[in-house]
Every structure is written in structure tokens, then in C-alpha cells.
Amino acid sequence: MNDWSDAEQHVDRAHELYEMGRWDEAVDELRRALALNPYRAEWHFNLGLTLEAAGNFDGAIEAFRSAQQLEPDDVQTLTFLGMSLNRVGQPKEAIACFDQVQQLDPSIETPYCHRIESYAQLGDHDQAEVMFYTARQFSDACPLCYSNLADSLLQRGEHKRAVWCLREAASLDPHLPRTHARLAEAYWAMGRLERARQLFLRELREAPGDIGTLLDLGCLLAETGREPEAGEKFRQILELEPVNVDAHFYLAELARRQHRPADAFGEYELVLSLEPDYPDVRRRLAGLLIDSGRRDAASSLLIEEFKQLVEAPNAGDEALDDLGQLLLDASMPKRAVKVFTRLVEQSPGDVQAWHHLAVACFTSKDRNRGIECCRRVLRMDRRCVEAMHNLALAYLEDGQWRRAGYWVRQALAVDPEDENARRLRLQLSLHSFSELLASLGEAIARGWRRRRAWFTRRAGDGDEQATR
């Protein structure tokens, strides 16, 4: 009984600490209580709530599962377990929880509301809308339903509908977290940058320490050319969270854009040390090293990036293109060929990708494949002067002057002012002139040879007549 009484006191203390926002201490008190009496489902549930408030969603899931084992049919526990599973990107497991809630109590809206978010994460947006309209049969005034559907609409690029949903959510619950921030994201995507900035600032007035909003606002300010203000926002984040990798990365991006390579290099290296697999950071560092003439140092970073990116099942087109061009800059054309080959396999209609593959092939001395890629480019874009120029160069190197001349004329027909084509035309003209001179010289030499032969014969005839 003594242990149970002590456990109750720990729980009471945990509740006080939770109300004060001292979540880590509240977690400690609850764990002490559960160490004394682990059979109280509501204490496990409270631990889950506290861990969730502290941002430890994995720990919250474990606590909610412990509560569920003690009370398998508790609707509230299943609901919060499903919500936490959504937050860690496990929507299928979350849907299973919400399905169970629906079976236990078909009269409540909750499972439909949260399955909107689950299906949106899965990319099944049609089913997300089905959940939304089914939920409306229970209640027409659920701000979370409108908010969750807005996320689905934002993923689909339906920004106007998302704005309408978020406005509805805000009118039903003015204190719903990050509503104004997400409205700002929608306006940003629609090109209404000043309206987006105002909404981010409004969100920060209500939640001054929201790191996600500070990051978004900093990126928006950087995009609109207000770089000092953007840097201020990123540094504000580091005051709240000194090892925030995103803030360090964006400060590096600002330094790179402002031509401060030493500052950019330091920030990128810090990001790499904090999170080695952070997207883009190895390529950014490699680019700085190449610009400073340190190709050997860049090569090791690019090889590591090559191994990870080319084998990744979901490598983005932009990342592949960036890596391929850096490999060319670092004089690693064979690896660049593999990267651009992967890129054209992913996006066979990307003209620029085929053009870059052609360049990589030519650079790696695979002239035939380079020519083939250039012809592929011209089948997709008949006015691509770069491909015509590359074909002309390839044929020049192969000594096929007529074919080279044909592609130079084609390029100049599209763009008479193209400097590369005009240079090649001059080169071809000089070659033609030298051939003409050579022909004239040969003709003159043949004439002299014929004359000498004629004089020789006449001289021989004269000698013969004299002898007679």
C-alpha cells in the first residue's frame, strides 16, 4: 500500500508539472509512478500525452501501446495512438487504430477526421475526401477536418481550395495551431508573397518560438531578396535550438549567395557533422571546393554522394542533374554518364537531361553515344542550338567536315547571333580556304610538272634531230 501511495503522489506531481509545461520532469515523475505500479492504464496514457507534448512521438506510441495492452478497447487510447502514428509517418498503422475506434463506437466522427490525414500521407487523396465528407454527416463544424483536408489539397497543388478550408478551420477554431502558417504556405505557392509574409508574422505573434514558422519565413524572405532579415530569422532559431541543422544549412545558403565562401563552407561542414545524410549538403560543399580549385577534396564527397543518390529509389531529378554537372566540373565524366542515364530513365521527355547526357558522353570519349543523344534531343526540340553545336564539334573531331558544316548552318538558321556556331563557321571557312589553297598549289604543281615534261620531250626531240 505504501508503494501505491507513493505512486499516486508521483502522478499528482506529474500533473502539476505538465500544467506548468515542464514536460521532461513530468515524464520522470510518471515513470517513477509506473515503476511502483505498472498496471494503471491511465498512467501509461498520461505518460503518452506528456511525451507527445514534449515532441517525443516514438516514446508516446510506446506508452499508448502499453495503455492499450491493459485496456484494449479504450477509444481514447486508440485515437491518440493513431494520431501519434500519423505524426511519425506510419499512416497504415494509424488507419488500423481508427478502424478499431469506428468498430467500437460507430457514432463518433473522430476516426474519419484523422483518417483524412492518414490517407493524405499515403497519397490517396480521393479517399481523404471521402473521409472528409463522411465526417460531415456527423458534424459540419470540425476545424480539424477542414485543416486535414487542406493538407491534402496543398499536396495536390489545389491552393485556392486549401485556402478556403484553412479559413473555415480558423473561423471554427481561431487557436488551431499553425493555421495561419499553412495559409501563408498556400499564398506563397500562389505567388502572393507579401500576403504570405504577413500571415507568417501573424503566426509568430501567437507562437513566437515556433521553429517551423521561423524557418518558413526565413526562406520566404531569402526568396524575396530580403537576405539580412532572413539571416536574422535563422539566427533566432539557433538561439532557441543551437544545433538546428536546417537553420545552419540555410545560413550557409545565404552566405553562398552573398559570395562569402568561407562562411558558407563552415556552415556546410557543421551540417555535415551534425547530420551526414542531410540532403544537398555534400553537393554544396563539393561545389565550393571545385570553385576554389580543390577538385581532389571535392571528388571524395561526390563519390559518396554518387553511391547514395544513384542507388536511391526516390532520387529527385533536380538532385541528379546537380550531381551530374558537378561530376563533369570535377572531371569525372564516366560517373556523370551514369547519373544522367538514371535521370533520362526517370524523365525520358526531359530535353535538358538528354543534352547533359550527350555532353557527358562526349567528355568521356563516347562520341557515338553522344551523337545519338544529340539526335534524340533534336527529335524532341528541333531548335536546340546546343545540340546542333555539339554535333558539329563531334563531326569536326572525326574529320567529317561536310556533316559538321551542315549542323553549323542549321544552328545559324535558328540563331544567327550564336557565338559558338559563328566560331565554328569561321573554323570551317578557314579549313575550306586552306583546302582551296592546297588544291591551287596542287594544280600549279601539276601544271609545272606537265610543262617540265613538255620541255623535256622537246629538248629530247631537238637532240635527236641534231644527231641526224
TIKOLMAR-717416 format. One record per residue (C-alpha): residue number from 0; residue in one letter; x, y, z. Coordinates in steps of 0.5 Angstrom, whole numbers, plus 2048, in hexadecimal, padded with zeros to 3 digits. Layout:
# TIKOLMAR-717416
+-----+------+-----+-----+-----+
: seq : type :  px :  py :  pz :
+-----+------+-----+-----+-----+
: NUM :    A :   X :   Y :   Z :
...
+-----+------+-----+-----+-----+
//
This chain:
# TIKOLMAR-717416
+-----+------+-----+-----+-----+
: seq : type :  px :  py :  pz :
+-----+------+-----+-----+-----+
:   0 :    M : 800 : 800 : 800 :
:   1 :    N : 806 : 805 : 802 :
:   2 :    D : 809 : 804 : 7FB :
:   3 :    W : 802 : 805 : 7F8 :
:   4 :    S : 801 : 80C : 7FC :
:   5 :    D : 808 : 80E : 7F9 :
:   6 :    A : 806 : 80C : 7F2 :
:   7 :    E : 800 : 811 : 7F3 :
:   8 :    Q : 804 : 816 : 7F6 :
:   9 :    H : 809 : 816 : 7F0 :
:  10 :    V : 802 : 816 : 7EB :
:  11 :    D : 800 : 81C : 7EE :
:  12 :    R : 807 : 820 : 7EE :
:  13 :    A : 807 : 81E : 7E7 :
:  14 :    H : 800 : 821 : 7E5 :
:  15 :    E : 803 : 828 : 7E8 :
:  16 :    L : 809 : 828 : 7E4 :
:  17 :    Y : 805 : 826 : 7DE :
:  18 :    E : 801 : 82C : 7DF :
:  19 :    M : 807 : 830 : 7E0 :
:  20 :    G : 80A : 82E : 7D9 :
:  21 :    R : 810 : 82A : 7DD :
:  22 :    W : 80E : 824 : 7D9 :
:  23 :    D : 815 : 821 : 7DA :
:  24 :    E : 814 : 821 : 7E1 :
:  25 :    A : 80D : 81F : 7E1 :
:  26 :    V : 810 : 819 : 7DD :
:  27 :    D : 814 : 817 : 7E2 :
:  28 :    E : 80F : 817 : 7E8 :
:  29 :    L : 80A : 813 : 7E3 :
:  30 :    R : 810 : 80E : 7E2 :
:  31 :    R : 811 : 80D : 7EA :
:  32 :    A : 80A : 80C : 7EB :
:  33 :    L : 80A : 807 : 7E6 :
:  34 :    A : 810 : 803 : 7E9 :
:  35 :    L : 80C : 803 : 7EF :
:  36 :    N : 805 : 800 : 7EC :
:  37 :    P : 806 : 7FF : 7E4 :
:  38 :    Y : 7FE : 7FC : 7E4 :
:  39 :    R : 7FB : 803 : 7E3 :
:  40 :    A : 7F9 : 804 : 7DC :
:  41 :    E : 7F7 : 80B : 7DD :
:  42 :    W : 7FE : 80D : 7E0 :
:  43 :    H : 801 : 80A : 7D9 :
:  44 :    F : 7FC : 80E : 7D6 :
:  45 :    N : 7FE : 814 : 7D9 :
:  46 :    L : 806 : 813 : 7D8 :
:  47 :    G : 804 : 812 : 7D1 :
:  48 :    L : 800 : 819 : 7D1 :
:  49 :    T : 806 : 81C : 7D4 :
:  50 :    L : 80C : 819 : 7D0 :
:  51 :    E : 807 : 81C : 7CA :
:  52 :    A : 807 : 823 : 7CD :
:  53 :    A : 80F : 822 : 7CD :
:  54 :    G : 80F : 820 : 7C6 :
:  55 :    N : 812 : 819 : 7C7 :
:  56 :    F : 80D : 816 : 7C3 :
:  57 :    D : 810 : 80F : 7C3 :
:  58 :    G : 810 : 80F : 7CA :
:  59 :    A : 809 : 811 : 7CA :
:  60 :    I : 807 : 80B : 7C6 :
:  61 :    E : 80A : 806 : 7CA :
:  62 :    A : 807 : 809 : 7D0 :
:  63 :    F : 800 : 809 : 7CD :
:  64 :    R : 801 : 802 : 7CB :
:  65 :    S : 802 : 800 : 7D2 :
:  66 :    A : 7FC : 803 : 7D4 :
:  67 :    Q : 7F8 : 7FF : 7CE :
:  68 :    Q : 7FB : 7F9 : 7D1 :
:  69 :    L : 7F8 : 7FA : 7D7 :
:  70 :    E : 7F1 : 7FD : 7D4 :
:  71 :    P : 7F1 : 7FA : 7CD :
:  72 :    D : 7EA : 7FD : 7CC :
:  73 :    D : 7EB : 804 : 7CE :
:  74 :    V : 7E9 : 809 : 7C9 :
:  75 :    Q : 7ED : 80F : 7CB :
:  76 :    T : 7F4 : 80B : 7CC :
:  77 :    L : 7F3 : 808 : 7C5 :
:  78 :    T : 7F1 : 80F : 7C2 :
:  79 :    F : 7F8 : 812 : 7C5 :
:  80 :    L : 7FC : 80C : 7C3 :
:  81 :    G : 7F9 : 80D : 7BC :
:  82 :    M : 7FB : 815 : 7BC :
:  83 :    S : 802 : 813 : 7BE :
:  84 :    L : 803 : 80E : 7B9 :
:  85 :    N : 801 : 813 : 7B4 :
:  86 :    R : 806 : 818 : 7B7 :
:  87 :    V : 80C : 813 : 7B6 :
:  88 :    G : 809 : 812 : 7AE :
:  89 :    Q : 806 : 80B : 7B0 :
:  90 :    P : 7FF : 80C : 7AD :
:  91 :    K : 7FD : 805 : 7AB :
:  92 :    E : 7FE : 803 : 7B3 :
:  93 :    A : 7FA : 809 : 7B4 :
:  94 :    I : 7F5 : 807 : 7B0 :
:  95 :    A : 7F4 : 801 : 7B3 :
:  96 :    C : 7F3 : 804 : 7BA :
:  97 :    F : 7EE : 809 : 7B7 :
:  98 :    D : 7EA : 803 : 7B4 :
:  99 :    Q : 7EA : 800 : 7BB :
: 100 :    V : 7E7 : 806 : 7BE :
: 101 :    Q : 7E2 : 806 : 7B9 :
: 102 :    Q : 7E0 : 7FF : 7BA :
: 103 :    L : 7E0 : 800 : 7C2 :
: 104 :    D : 7DC : 807 : 7C1 :
: 105 :    P : 7D9 : 808 : 7BA :
: 106 :    S : 7D5 : 80E : 7BD :
: 107 :    I : 7DB : 813 : 7BD :
: 108 :    E : 7DF : 817 : 7B8 :
: 109 :    T : 7E6 : 816 : 7BA :
: 110 :    P : 7E8 : 810 : 7B6 :
: 111 :    Y : 7E6 : 814 : 7B0 :
: 112 :    C : 7E9 : 81A : 7B2 :
: 113 :    H : 7F0 : 817 : 7B3 :
: 114 :    R : 7F0 : 812 : 7AD :
: 115 :    I : 7F0 : 819 : 7A9 :
: 116 :    E : 7F7 : 81A : 7AB :
: 117 :    S : 7F9 : 812 : 7AA :
: 118 :    Y : 7F6 : 812 : 7A3 :
: 119 :    A : 7FA : 818 : 7A1 :
: 120 :    Q : 800 : 816 : 7A4 :
: 121 :    L : 7FF : 810 : 79F :
: 122 :    G : 7FE : 814 : 799 :
: 123 :    D : 7F7 : 811 : 799 :
: 124 :    H : 7F3 : 818 : 798 :
: 125 :    D : 7ED : 815 : 796 :
: 126 :    Q : 7EC : 811 : 79C :
: 127 :    A : 7EE : 817 : 7A0 :
: 128 :    E : 7E8 : 81B : 79D :
: 129 :    V : 7E3 : 815 : 79E :
: 130 :    M : 7E5 : 815 : 7A6 :
: 131 :    F : 7E4 : 81D : 7A6 :
: 132 :    Y : 7DD : 81C : 7A3 :
: 133 :    T : 7DB : 816 : 7A7 :
: 134 :    A : 7DD : 81A : 7AD :
: 135 :    R : 7D9 : 820 : 7AB :
: 136 :    Q : 7D3 : 81B : 7AC :
: 137 :    F : 7D5 : 81B : 7B4 :
: 138 :    S : 7D7 : 823 : 7B5 :
: 139 :    D : 7D7 : 828 : 7B0 :
: 140 :    A : 7DB : 82C : 7B5 :
: 141 :    C : 7E2 : 829 : 7B6 :
: 142 :    P : 7E8 : 82D : 7B5 :
: 143 :    L : 7ED : 827 : 7B5 :
: 144 :    C : 7E9 : 824 : 7AF :
: 145 :    Y : 7EA : 82A : 7AB :
: 146 :    S : 7F1 : 82B : 7AD :
: 147 :    N : 7F3 : 824 : 7AB :
: 148 :    L : 7EF : 824 : 7A4 :
: 149 :    A : 7F3 : 82B : 7A3 :
: 150 :    D : 7FA : 827 : 7A4 :
: 151 :    S : 7F7 : 822 : 79E :
: 152 :    L : 7F6 : 828 : 79A :
: 153 :    L : 7FC : 82B : 79B :
: 154 :    Q : 800 : 825 : 799 :
: 155 :    R : 7FC : 824 : 792 :
: 156 :    G : 7FD : 82C : 791 :
: 157 :    E : 7F6 : 82E : 792 :
: 158 :    H : 7F8 : 834 : 795 :
: 159 :    K : 7F1 : 838 : 795 :
: 160 :    R : 7ED : 832 : 798 :
: 161 :    A : 7F2 : 832 : 79D :
: 162 :    V : 7F2 : 839 : 79F :
: 163 :    W : 7EA : 838 : 79F :
: 164 :    C : 7EB : 832 : 7A4 :
: 165 :    L : 7F0 : 836 : 7A8 :
: 166 :    R : 7EC : 83C : 7A9 :
: 167 :    E : 7E6 : 837 : 7AB :
: 168 :    A : 7EA : 834 : 7B0 :
: 169 :    A : 7ED : 83B : 7B3 :
: 170 :    S : 7E6 : 83D : 7B4 :
: 171 :    L : 7E3 : 837 : 7B7 :
: 172 :    D : 7EA : 837 : 7BC :
: 173 :    P : 7EE : 83D : 7BC :
: 174 :    H : 7F3 : 83A : 7C0 :
: 175 :    L : 7F4 : 834 : 7BC :
: 176 :    P : 7FC : 833 : 7BB :
: 177 :    R : 800 : 835 : 7B5 :
: 178 :    T : 7F9 : 837 : 7B1 :
: 179 :    H : 7FC : 83E : 7AF :
: 180 :    A : 803 : 83B : 7AE :
: 181 :    R : 800 : 836 : 7A9 :
: 182 :    L : 7FB : 83B : 7A6 :
: 183 :    A : 802 : 83F : 7A5 :
: 184 :    E : 805 : 839 : 7A1 :
: 185 :    A : 7FF : 839 : 79C :
: 186 :    Y : 7FF : 840 : 79B :
: 187 :    W : 807 : 83F : 79A :
: 188 :    A : 805 : 83A : 795 :
: 189 :    M : 800 : 83E : 791 :
: 190 :    G : 806 : 844 : 790 :
: 191 :    R : 802 : 848 : 796 :
: 192 :    L : 809 : 849 : 799 :
: 193 :    E : 807 : 84F : 79D :
: 194 :    R : 801 : 84C : 7A0 :
: 195 :    A : 805 : 846 : 7A2 :
: 196 :    R : 80A : 84A : 7A6 :
: 197 :    Q : 804 : 84E : 7AA :
: 198 :    L : 801 : 847 : 7AB :
: 199 :    F : 808 : 844 : 7AE :
: 200 :    L : 809 : 84A : 7B2 :
: 201 :    R : 802 : 84A : 7B5 :
: 202 :    E : 803 : 842 : 7B7 :
: 203 :    L : 809 : 844 : 7BA :
: 204 :    R : 806 : 84A : 7BE :
: 205 :    E : 801 : 844 : 7C1 :
: 206 :    A : 807 : 83F : 7C2 :
: 207 :    P : 80E : 843 : 7C2 :
: 208 :    G : 812 : 83D : 7C3 :
: 209 :    D : 80F : 838 : 7BD :
: 210 :    I : 815 : 836 : 7B9 :
: 211 :    G : 812 : 833 : 7B3 :
: 212 :    T : 80F : 83A : 7B2 :
: 213 :    L : 815 : 83E : 7B3 :
: 214 :    L : 818 : 839 : 7AE :
: 215 :    D : 813 : 83A : 7A9 :
: 216 :    L : 813 : 842 : 7AA :
: 217 :    G : 81B : 842 : 7A9 :
: 218 :    C : 81A : 83E : 7A3 :
: 219 :    L : 815 : 843 : 7A0 :
: 220 :    L : 819 : 849 : 7A2 :
: 221 :    A : 81F : 846 : 79E :
: 222 :    E : 81B : 845 : 798 :
: 223 :    T : 818 : 84C : 798 :
: 224 :    G : 820 : 84F : 799 :
: 225 :    R : 81F : 851 : 7A0 :
: 226 :    E : 825 : 84D : 7A2 :
: 227 :    P : 827 : 851 : 7A8 :
: 228 :    E : 820 : 84F : 7AB :
: 229 :    A : 820 : 848 : 7A9 :
: 230 :    G : 827 : 847 : 7AD :
: 231 :    E : 824 : 84A : 7B3 :
: 232 :    K : 81F : 845 : 7B3 :
: 233 :    F : 823 : 83F : 7B2 :
: 234 :    R : 828 : 842 : 7B8 :
: 235 :    Q : 822 : 843 : 7BC :
: 236 :    I : 820 : 83B : 7BB :
: 237 :    L : 828 : 83A : 7BD :
: 238 :    E : 826 : 83E : 7C4 :
: 239 :    L : 821 : 839 : 7C5 :
: 240 :    E : 824 : 833 : 7C3 :
: 241 :    P : 82B : 834 : 7C1 :
: 242 :    V : 82C : 82D : 7BE :
: 243 :    N : 826 : 82E : 7B9 :
: 244 :    V : 829 : 82B : 7B2 :
: 245 :    D : 824 : 82F : 7AE :
: 246 :    A : 826 : 836 : 7B0 :
: 247 :    H : 82D : 834 : 7B0 :
: 248 :    F : 82C : 832 : 7A8 :
: 249 :    Y : 828 : 838 : 7A6 :
: 250 :    L : 82D : 83D : 7AA :
: 251 :    A : 832 : 839 : 7A5 :
: 252 :    E : 82E : 83A : 79F :
: 253 :    L : 82D : 842 : 7A1 :
: 254 :    A : 835 : 842 : 7A1 :
: 255 :    R : 836 : 83E : 79B :
: 256 :    R : 831 : 843 : 797 :
: 257 :    Q : 835 : 849 : 79A :
: 258 :    H : 83B : 847 : 798 :
: 259 :    R : 83E : 845 : 79F :
: 260 :    P : 841 : 83E : 79D :
: 261 :    A : 845 : 83E : 7A4 :
: 262 :    D : 83F : 83F : 7A8 :
: 263 :    A : 83B : 83A : 7A3 :
: 264 :    F : 840 : 835 : 7A4 :
: 265 :    G : 840 : 835 : 7AB :
: 266 :    E : 838 : 834 : 7AC :
: 267 :    Y : 838 : 82F : 7A7 :
: 268 :    E : 83D : 82B : 7AB :
: 269 :    L : 83A : 82C : 7B1 :
: 270 :    V : 833 : 829 : 7AE :
: 271 :    L : 837 : 823 : 7AB :
: 272 :    S : 83A : 821 : 7B2 :
: 273 :    L : 833 : 822 : 7B5 :
: 274 :    E : 82F : 81E : 7B0 :
: 275 :    P : 834 : 81B : 7AB :
: 276 :    D : 82E : 819 : 7A6 :
: 277 :    Y : 82B : 820 : 7A6 :
: 278 :    P : 828 : 821 : 79F :
: 279 :    D : 82C : 825 : 79A :
: 280 :    V : 832 : 827 : 79F :
: 281 :    R : 837 : 822 : 79C :
: 282 :    R : 836 : 825 : 795 :
: 283 :    R : 836 : 82C : 798 :
: 284 :    L : 83D : 82B : 79C :
: 285 :    A : 840 : 828 : 795 :
: 286 :    G : 83D : 82E : 791 :
: 287 :    L : 841 : 832 : 796 :
: 288 :    L : 847 : 82E : 795 :
: 289 :    I : 847 : 82E : 78E :
: 290 :    D : 846 : 835 : 78D :
: 291 :    S : 84D : 836 : 792 :
: 292 :    G : 851 : 831 : 78E :
: 293 :    R : 851 : 82C : 793 :
: 294 :    R : 84E : 826 : 78E :
: 295 :    D : 851 : 820 : 792 :
: 296 :    A : 84E : 822 : 798 :
: 297 :    A : 847 : 823 : 794 :
: 298 :    S : 848 : 81C : 791 :
: 299 :    S : 847 : 818 : 797 :
: 300 :    L : 841 : 81C : 799 :
: 301 :    L : 83E : 81B : 792 :
: 302 :    I : 840 : 813 : 792 :
: 303 :    E : 83C : 813 : 799 :
: 304 :    E : 836 : 817 : 796 :
: 305 :    F : 836 : 812 : 790 :
: 306 :    K : 836 : 80C : 793 :
: 307 :    Q : 830 : 80E : 798 :
: 308 :    L : 82C : 812 : 792 :
: 309 :    V : 82C : 80E : 78C :
: 310 :    E : 82A : 808 : 790 :
: 311 :    A : 825 : 80B : 794 :
: 312 :    P : 81E : 809 : 791 :
: 313 :    N : 81B : 810 : 792 :
: 314 :    A : 821 : 815 : 790 :
: 315 :    G : 81E : 81B : 78D :
: 316 :    D : 81F : 81E : 786 :
: 317 :    E : 822 : 824 : 789 :
: 318 :    A : 827 : 821 : 78D :
: 319 :    L : 829 : 81C : 788 :
: 320 :    D : 82A : 822 : 783 :
: 321 :    D : 82E : 826 : 788 :
: 322 :    L : 833 : 820 : 78A :
: 323 :    G : 834 : 81E : 782 :
: 324 :    Q : 836 : 825 : 781 :
: 325 :    L : 83B : 825 : 787 :
: 326 :    L : 83E : 81F : 785 :
: 327 :    L : 83F : 822 : 77E :
: 328 :    D : 842 : 828 : 781 :
: 329 :    A : 847 : 823 : 786 :
: 330 :    S : 849 : 820 : 77F :
: 331 :    M : 845 : 819 : 781 :
: 332 :    P : 841 : 818 : 77A :
: 333 :    K : 840 : 811 : 77B :
: 334 :    R : 83C : 812 : 781 :
: 335 :    A : 839 : 817 : 77E :
: 336 :    V : 836 : 813 : 779 :
: 337 :    K : 833 : 80E : 77E :
: 338 :    V : 830 : 814 : 781 :
: 339 :    F : 82D : 817 : 77B :
: 340 :    T : 82B : 810 : 779 :
: 341 :    R : 827 : 80F : 77F :
: 342 :    L : 824 : 816 : 77E :
: 343 :    V : 821 : 814 : 777 :
: 344 :    E : 81F : 80E : 779 :
: 345 :    Q : 81B : 811 : 77E :
: 346 :    S : 819 : 817 : 77A :
: 347 :    P : 819 : 815 : 773 :
: 348 :    G : 816 : 81B : 770 :
: 349 :    D : 81B : 820 : 773 :
: 350 :    V : 81E : 823 : 76E :
: 351 :    Q : 824 : 826 : 772 :
: 352 :    A : 825 : 820 : 775 :
: 353 :    W : 827 : 81D : 76F :
: 354 :    H : 82B : 823 : 76D :
: 355 :    H : 82F : 822 : 773 :
: 356 :    L : 830 : 81A : 772 :
: 357 :    A : 832 : 81C : 76B :
: 358 :    V : 838 : 821 : 76E :
: 359 :    A : 83A : 81B : 773 :
: 360 :    C : 83A : 816 : 76D :
: 361 :    F : 83F : 81B : 769 :
: 362 :    T : 843 : 81D : 76F :
: 363 :    S : 844 : 815 : 771 :
: 364 :    K : 846 : 814 : 769 :
: 365 :    D : 840 : 810 : 768 :
: 366 :    R : 83F : 814 : 761 :
: 367 :    N : 83A : 80F : 75E :
: 368 :    R : 835 : 80F : 764 :
: 369 :    G : 836 : 817 : 765 :
: 370 :    I : 834 : 818 : 75D :
: 371 :    E : 82E : 813 : 75F :
: 372 :    C : 82C : 817 : 765 :
: 373 :    C : 82C : 81E : 761 :
: 374 :    R : 828 : 81B : 75B :
: 375 :    R : 823 : 819 : 761 :
: 376 :    V : 823 : 820 : 763 :
: 377 :    L : 821 : 823 : 75C :
: 378 :    R : 81C : 81E : 75B :
: 379 :    M : 818 : 821 : 762 :
: 380 :    D : 81B : 828 : 760 :
: 381 :    R : 81C : 82A : 759 :
: 382 :    R : 81F : 831 : 75B :
: 383 :    C : 824 : 82E : 760 :
: 384 :    V : 82A : 832 : 75E :
: 385 :    E : 82F : 82F : 763 :
: 386 :    A : 82D : 828 : 761 :
: 387 :    M : 82F : 82A : 75A :
: 388 :    H : 835 : 82E : 75C :
: 389 :    N : 838 : 827 : 760 :
: 390 :    L : 836 : 823 : 759 :
: 391 :    A : 83A : 828 : 755 :
: 392 :    L : 840 : 827 : 75A :
: 393 :    A : 840 : 820 : 75A :
: 394 :    Y : 840 : 81F : 753 :
: 395 :    L : 846 : 824 : 752 :
: 396 :    E : 84A : 820 : 757 :
: 397 :    D : 848 : 81A : 753 :
: 398 :    G : 84A : 81E : 74C :
: 399 :    Q : 843 : 81E : 749 :
: 400 :    W : 843 : 825 : 747 :
: 401 :    R : 83D : 825 : 743 :
: 402 :    R : 839 : 822 : 748 :
: 403 :    A : 83C : 827 : 74D :
: 404 :    G : 83A : 82D : 748 :
: 405 :    Y : 833 : 82A : 748 :
: 406 :    W : 832 : 82B : 74F :
: 407 :    V : 835 : 831 : 74F :
: 408 :    R : 831 : 834 : 74A :
: 409 :    Q : 82B : 831 : 74E :
: 410 :    A : 82D : 835 : 754 :
: 411 :    L : 82E : 83B : 751 :
: 412 :    A : 827 : 83B : 74E :
: 413 :    V : 824 : 83A : 754 :
: 414 :    D : 828 : 83F : 758 :
: 415 :    P : 82D : 844 : 753 :
: 416 :    E : 830 : 847 : 759 :
: 417 :    D : 832 : 841 : 75D :
: 418 :    E : 83A : 842 : 75E :
: 419 :    N : 83B : 83A : 75E :
: 420 :    A : 838 : 839 : 758 :
: 421 :    R : 83C : 83F : 755 :
: 422 :    R : 842 : 83D : 757 :
: 423 :    L : 841 : 836 : 754 :
: 424 :    R : 83F : 839 : 74E :
: 425 :    L : 846 : 83D : 74E :
: 426 :    Q : 84A : 837 : 74F :
: 427 :    L : 846 : 833 : 749 :
: 428 :    S : 847 : 839 : 745 :
: 429 :    L : 84F : 839 : 746 :
: 430 :    H : 84F : 832 : 745 :
: 431 :    S : 84C : 833 : 73E :
: 432 :    F : 850 : 838 : 73D :
: 433 :    S : 856 : 834 : 73F :
: 434 :    E : 854 : 82E : 73A :
: 435 :    L : 853 : 833 : 735 :
: 436 :    L : 85A : 836 : 735 :
: 437 :    A : 85C : 82F : 736 :
: 438 :    S : 858 : 82D : 72F :
: 439 :    L : 85B : 833 : 72C :
: 440 :    G : 862 : 831 : 72E :
: 441 :    E : 861 : 82A : 72B :
: 442 :    A : 85E : 82D : 725 :
: 443 :    I : 864 : 831 : 724 :
: 444 :    A : 869 : 82C : 726 :
: 445 :    R : 865 : 827 : 720 :
: 446 :    G : 866 : 82D : 71B :
: 447 :    W : 86D : 82E : 71D :
: 448 :    R : 86E : 826 : 71C :
: 449 :    R : 86B : 826 : 715 :
: 450 :    R : 86F : 82C : 713 :
: 451 :    R : 875 : 829 : 715 :
: 452 :    A : 873 : 822 : 712 :
: 453 :    W : 872 : 826 : 70B :
: 454 :    F : 878 : 82A : 70B :
: 455 :    T : 87C : 823 : 70D :
: 456 :    R : 879 : 820 : 707 :
: 457 :    R : 87A : 826 : 702 :
: 458 :    A : 881 : 826 : 705 :
: 459 :    G : 882 : 81F : 703 :
: 460 :    D : 87F : 820 : 6FC :
: 461 :    G : 884 : 825 : 6FB :
: 462 :    D : 88A : 821 : 6FD :
: 463 :    E : 887 : 81B : 6F8 :
: 464 :    Q : 886 : 820 : 6F2 :
: 465 :    A : 88D : 823 : 6F3 :
: 466 :    T : 890 : 81C : 6F4 :
: 467 :    R : 88D : 81A : 6ED :
+-----+------+-----+-----+-----+
//
